[in-house]
């Protein structure tokens, strides 16, 4: 009788098949999203694989530099007038990290 938690469980046939299948699915996803991944990489965006490699999430790290405007508290207006420091957007941008800072 096989114990699923035994030290050799990774060598069981069903686990090998599952790993092989997951690898094939990830490879298909890599081919499907190759153009989008390249564009995201060129823009310095973060790429997160989803759904076993068959989906992607892209995120621009510059969003980390946005904060709520301290003067208008994110409303975009003070005393009924457009907020000047945030240009009526309700958010201000902190110093953006350079691309050199983002590299691992």
C-alpha positions as CSV (number, residue, x, y, z in Angstrom):
1,X,0.0,0.0,0.0
2,X,1.4,3.4,-1.0
3,X,1.5,6.3,1.4
4,X,0.9,9.7,-0.3
5,X,3.0,11.5,2.2
6,X,6.0,9.2,1.9
7,X,9.4,10.7,0.9
8,X,9.2,9.1,-2.5
9,X,5.7,10.3,-3.3
10,X,7.0,12.6,-6.1
11,X,8.1,9.5,-8.0
12,X,4.7,7.9,-8.1
13,X,3.2,7.6,-11.6
14,X,0.3,9.9,-11.0
15,X,2.5,12.6,-9.7
16,X,4.9,12.3,-12.7
17,X,1.9,12.5,-15.1
18,X,0.5,15.5,-13.3
19,X,3.9,17.3,-13.4
20,X,4.3,16.4,-17.1
21,X,0.8,17.7,-17.9
22,X,1.3,20.9,-15.9
23,X,4.6,21.5,-17.8
24,X,2.8,21.1,-21.2
25,X,0.0,23.5,-20.1
26,X,2.6,26.1,-19.0
27,X,4.4,25.7,-22.3
28,X,1.2,26.3,-24.3
29,X,0.5,29.4,-22.1
30,X,4.0,30.7,-22.8
31,X,3.5,30.4,-26.5
32,X,0.0,32.0,-26.3
33,X,1.2,35.0,-24.3
34,X,4.7,35.4,-25.8
35,X,3.9,38.7,-27.6
36,X,2.1,40.2,-24.5
37,X,4.9,39.0,-22.2
38,X,7.5,40.6,-24.4
39,X,5.7,43.9,-24.5
40,X,5.2,43.9,-20.7
41,X,8.9,43.1,-20.2
42,X,9.9,46.0,-22.5
43,X,7.7,48.3,-20.4
44,X,9.1,47.0,-17.1
45,X,5.8,45.6,-16.0
46,X,5.4,42.7,-13.5
47,X,4.0,39.5,-15.0
48,X,2.1,37.0,-12.9
49,X,1.1,33.6,-14.4
50,X,-2.5,32.5,-13.5
51,X,-4.5,29.4,-14.0
52,X,-1.6,27.0,-14.3
53,X,0.1,29.2,-17.0
54,X,-3.0,29.7,-19.1
55,X,-3.6,33.2,-17.9
56,X,-1.6,36.3,-17.2
57,X,-1.8,39.4,-15.0
58,X,0.2,42.4,-15.9
59,X,1.0,45.3,-13.5
60,X,2.9,48.5,-13.9
61,X,5.1,49.0,-10.8
62,X,4.7,52.7,-11.1
63,X,1.3,52.3,-9.4
64,X,3.3,51.8,-6.2
65,X,4.3,55.4,-6.3
66,X,0.7,56.8,-6.3
67,X,-0.6,58.1,-3.0
68,X,-3.8,59.9,-1.9
69,X,-3.3,63.7,-2.0
70,X,-2.6,64.9,1.5
71,X,-4.2,68.3,0.8
72,X,-7.6,67.2,-0.6
73,X,-7.5,63.7,1.0
74,X,-8.1,62.1,-2.4
75,X,-11.2,64.0,-3.4
76,X,-9.6,66.2,-6.0
77,X,-11.1,69.4,-4.6
78,X,-10.7,71.7,-1.6
79,X,-13.4,74.1,-0.6
80,X,-15.2,73.4,-3.9
81,X,-12.2,74.3,-6.0
82,X,-9.9,71.9,-7.9
83,X,-7.0,70.8,-5.8
84,X,-3.8,72.3,-7.3
85,X,-1.1,70.0,-5.8
86,X,-2.8,66.9,-7.3
87,X,-4.2,68.7,-10.4
88,X,-7.7,67.6,-9.2
89,X,-6.9,63.9,-9.6
90,X,-6.9,63.1,-5.9
91,X,-3.5,61.4,-6.0
92,X,0.1,62.5,-6.1
93,X,3.1,60.6,-7.3
94,X,6.1,59.9,-5.2
95,X,9.5,59.7,-6.7
96,X,9.3,56.9,-9.3
97,X,11.8,54.1,-8.8
98,X,14.3,53.9,-11.7
99,X,14.4,50.7,-13.8
100,X,17.8,50.0,-12.3
101,X,16.1,49.8,-8.9
102,X,13.6,47.3,-10.2
103,X,16.1,44.8,-11.5
104,X,16.6,41.7,-9.3
